[in-house]
């Protein structure tokens, strides 16, 4: 599952954003369990409408999203994990993957970072934007799955000097049952540089080539997949 939508990226480092009318929450657990699946499904609905109207890019994105059958386990601080199961464009939440849906990713995310991002999104009204819903749907990507080809990939990402939070650390792993104690590689960047990417002032390639995106360990697979997806956009 991976986000590949400009409006979604514009919301910042947290790709996990949501919409539920009329009640919304910035509490990470409630958001992930109840609200994000609804936003995801709404995004699929937007894509279906556009695809039916002849939008070829929407047709390609819709096929990419609906082609995924897999689950992700999310651990927020010390709370029990939440499992999101995706299949054929639907997304459900629970304590375990849905029957017939394999676990394909795990992540450990700090609740205070999610809460801060959600609060900002709620204040701005960004969660009511159809493009944000489409971005949520694009967190499921068959292209990414195919590029990964069942190989294991794990990393720790650190965003330095986030306002109000300091350093934010995310731990992510694909095709392994849990996030390993020792990741395959680590990466870090400054929050200010991440914001520059968000505002279109820098590209991810410029971050990497300019030494602003620091990486250590075996990141060859991640680099290969990134280049494959960036050079062949939908």
C-alpha positions as CSV (number, residue, x, y, z in Angstrom):
1,X,0.0,0.0,0.0
2,X,1.5,3.3,-1.0
3,X,0.2,6.9,-1.6
4,X,0.8,8.3,-5.1
5,X,-1.4,11.4,-5.3
6,X,-0.3,15.0,-5.4
7,X,-3.2,16.4,-3.3
8,X,-2.7,13.6,-0.7
9,X,1.1,14.4,-0.5
10,X,0.2,18.1,0.0
11,X,-1.2,17.2,3.4
12,X,2.3,16.4,4.7
13,X,4.2,13.4,5.9
14,X,1.3,11.5,7.2
15,X,-0.6,9.8,4.4
16,X,-3.2,8.6,6.8
17,X,-6.0,11.1,6.6
18,X,-9.7,10.6,6.7
19,X,-13.2,11.9,6.3
20,X,-16.5,10.9,7.9
21,X,-19.6,13.1,7.8
22,X,-20.7,14.6,10.0
23,X,-18.6,13.3,12.9
24,X,-14.8,13.6,12.7
25,X,-12.1,12.8,15.1
26,X,-8.4,13.5,15.5
27,X,-7.9,10.6,17.8
28,X,-5.5,8.2,16.0
29,X,-7.2,5.0,17.0
30,X,-10.7,6.0,16.2
31,X,-9.5,7.6,13.0
32,X,-7.7,4.5,11.7
33,X,-10.4,2.1,12.8
34,X,-13.5,3.9,11.7
35,X,-12.8,6.9,9.6
36,X,-10.0,6.1,7.2
37,X,-11.7,3.1,5.7
38,X,-14.7,5.3,4.9
39,X,-12.5,7.9,3.2
40,X,-10.7,5.1,1.2
41,X,-14.1,3.8,0.0
42,X,-15.3,7.3,-0.9
43,X,-12.1,7.8,-2.9
44,X,-12.8,4.6,-4.8
45,X,-16.3,5.8,-5.5
46,X,-14.9,9.1,-6.9
47,X,-12.5,7.1,-9.2
48,X,-15.4,4.8,-10.4
49,X,-17.5,7.9,-11.3
50,X,-14.6,9.5,-13.2
51,X,-13.7,6.2,-14.9
52,X,-17.3,5.6,-16.0
53,X,-17.2,9.1,-17.6
54,X,-14.2,8.1,-19.8
55,X,-11.3,9.5,-17.7
56,X,-8.5,7.2,-18.7
57,X,-6.1,8.1,-15.9
58,X,-8.9,7.4,-13.4
59,X,-9.4,4.0,-15.1
60,X,-5.7,3.2,-14.6
61,X,-5.7,4.3,-11.0
62,X,-8.9,2.4,-10.2
63,X,-7.4,-0.8,-11.7
64,X,-4.3,-0.2,-9.6
65,X,-6.3,0.2,-6.4
66,X,-8.7,-2.7,-7.0
67,X,-5.9,-5.0,-7.9
68,X,-4.7,-5.2,-4.3
69,X,-5.6,-7.9,-1.9
70,X,-3.7,-7.4,1.3
71,X,-3.7,-6.2,4.9
72,X,-1.6,-3.8,6.9
73,X,-1.2,-3.9,10.6
74,X,-0.8,-0.5,12.3
75,X,0.6,-0.1,15.8
76,X,0.0,3.3,17.4
77,X,2.1,3.7,20.6
78,X,1.0,1.1,23.1
79,X,-2.5,0.5,21.8
80,X,-3.5,-2.9,20.4
81,X,-2.8,-3.1,16.7
82,X,-5.4,-2.2,14.1
83,X,-5.5,-4.3,10.9
84,X,-6.8,-2.7,7.7
85,X,-7.8,-5.3,5.0
86,X,-8.2,-4.3,1.4
87,X,-9.7,-6.3,-1.4
88,X,-11.3,-5.3,-4.7
89,X,-11.5,-1.6,-3.7
90,X,-13.0,-2.2,-0.3
91,X,-11.2,-1.5,3.0
92,X,-12.3,-2.9,6.4
93,X,-10.7,-2.7,9.9
94,X,-10.4,-5.2,12.6
95,X,-8.0,-7.0,14.9
96,X,-6.9,-9.6,12.3
97,X,-6.8,-9.7,8.5
98,X,-10.0,-10.6,6.8
99,X,-10.3,-14.2,5.7
100,X,-8.3,-14.8,2.5
101,X,-6.5,-11.5,2.8
102,X,-2.7,-11.9,3.5
103,X,-0.8,-9.6,5.8
104,X,1.6,-7.6,3.6
105,X,2.7,-4.7,5.7
106,X,3.2,-3.6,9.3
107,X,4.0,-0.1,10.7
108,X,4.6,1.5,14.0
109,X,3.5,5.1,14.1
110,X,3.6,7.7,16.9
111,X,0.1,8.8,17.9
112,X,1.0,12.4,18.7
113,X,2.2,12.9,15.1
114,X,-1.0,11.4,13.6
115,X,-3.1,13.6,16.0
116,X,-1.3,16.7,15.0
117,X,-1.7,16.1,11.3
118,X,-5.4,15.2,11.7
119,X,-6.0,18.3,13.7
120,X,-4.5,20.4,11.0
121,X,-6.4,18.7,8.3
122,X,-9.7,19.1,10.1
123,X,-9.1,22.8,10.7
124,X,-8.3,23.4,7.0
125,X,-11.3,21.3,5.8
126,X,-8.9,19.2,3.6
127,X,-10.7,16.0,4.5
128,X,-13.7,17.0,2.6
129,X,-11.8,17.3,-0.7
130,X,-12.5,14.5,-3.2
131,X,-8.8,14.6,-4.2
132,X,-7.8,13.7,-0.7
133,X,-10.2,10.8,-0.8
134,X,-8.7,9.6,-4.0
135,X,-5.2,9.9,-2.4
136,X,-6.4,7.7,0.5
137,X,-7.6,5.1,-2.0
138,X,-4.2,5.2,-3.7
139,X,-2.5,3.9,-0.5
140,X,-3.3,0.6,-2.1
141,X,-1.2,0.0,-5.2
142,X,-0.9,-3.1,-7.3
143,X,2.0,-1.5,-9.1
144,X,3.9,-1.2,-5.8
145,X,3.1,-4.8,-4.9
146,X,4.3,-6.0,-8.3
147,X,7.5,-4.0,-8.1
148,X,8.2,-5.4,-4.6
149,X,7.5,-8.9,-6.0
150,X,7.1,-10.5,-2.6
151,X,10.5,-9.4,-1.3
152,X,10.9,-8.3,2.3
153,X,11.6,-4.6,2.9
154,X,11.9,-2.8,6.2
155,X,13.1,0.6,7.2
156,X,13.0,3.3,9.9
157,X,12.3,6.8,8.8
158,X,13.1,9.8,11.0
159,X,11.7,13.3,10.3
160,X,13.8,15.8,12.2
161,X,12.6,19.0,13.9
162,X,8.9,18.7,13.4
163,X,7.2,21.7,15.0
164,X,5.6,20.9,18.4
165,X,6.9,17.3,18.2
166,X,10.7,17.3,17.6
167,X,11.8,14.1,15.8
168,X,9.2,11.8,14.5
169,X,10.1,8.2,13.9
170,X,8.2,5.8,11.7
171,X,8.9,2.0,11.5
172,X,7.6,0.2,8.4
173,X,8.0,-3.3,7.0
174,X,6.6,-5.2,4.0
175,X,6.2,-8.9,3.5
176,X,7.3,-9.8,7.1
177,X,5.0,-10.7,10.0
178,X,6.2,-7.8,12.2
179,X,8.5,-4.8,12.2
180,X,12.0,-6.2,12.8
181,X,14.2,-4.9,15.6
182,X,16.9,-4.2,13.1
183,X,15.6,-2.6,9.9
184,X,17.0,-3.2,6.4
185,X,17.9,0.5,6.2
186,X,17.3,3.9,7.8
187,X,16.4,7.2,6.3
188,X,16.1,10.7,7.7
189,X,15.4,14.2,6.5
190,X,14.5,17.6,8.0
191,X,10.9,18.6,8.3
192,X,11.7,21.8,6.4
193,X,12.9,19.8,3.5
194,X,9.8,17.7,3.5
195,X,7.7,20.8,3.4
196,X,9.8,22.1,0.5
197,X,8.8,18.9,-1.4
198,X,5.2,19.3,-0.3
199,X,5.2,22.9,-1.8
200,X,6.9,21.8,-5.0
201,X,10.1,23.6,-4.2
202,X,12.1,20.3,-4.2
203,X,11.6,16.9,-5.8
204,X,12.4,13.6,-4.1
205,X,15.2,13.1,-6.5
206,X,16.7,16.5,-5.6
207,X,16.5,15.5,-1.9
208,X,18.4,12.4,-2.5
209,X,21.0,13.8,-4.9
210,X,21.5,16.8,-2.7
211,X,22.2,14.8,0.4
212,X,19.1,16.1,2.2
213,X,17.6,12.6,2.3
214,X,20.1,10.6,4.3
215,X,20.0,6.8,4.0
216,X,22.1,4.1,5.5
217,X,22.0,0.3,5.1
218,X,20.8,-1.7,2.2
219,X,18.3,0.5,0.5
220,X,18.9,-0.7,-3.1
221,X,15.5,-2.4,-3.4
222,X,13.7,0.7,-2.1
223,X,15.6,2.9,-4.6
224,X,14.9,0.5,-7.4
225,X,11.1,0.5,-6.7
226,X,11.0,4.3,-6.3
227,X,12.7,4.9,-9.6
228,X,10.5,2.3,-11.3
229,X,7.3,4.0,-10.0
230,X,8.5,7.6,-10.6
231,X,9.6,6.9,-14.2
232,X,6.4,5.1,-15.1
233,X,3.5,7.2,-13.5
234,X,-0.1,6.2,-14.0
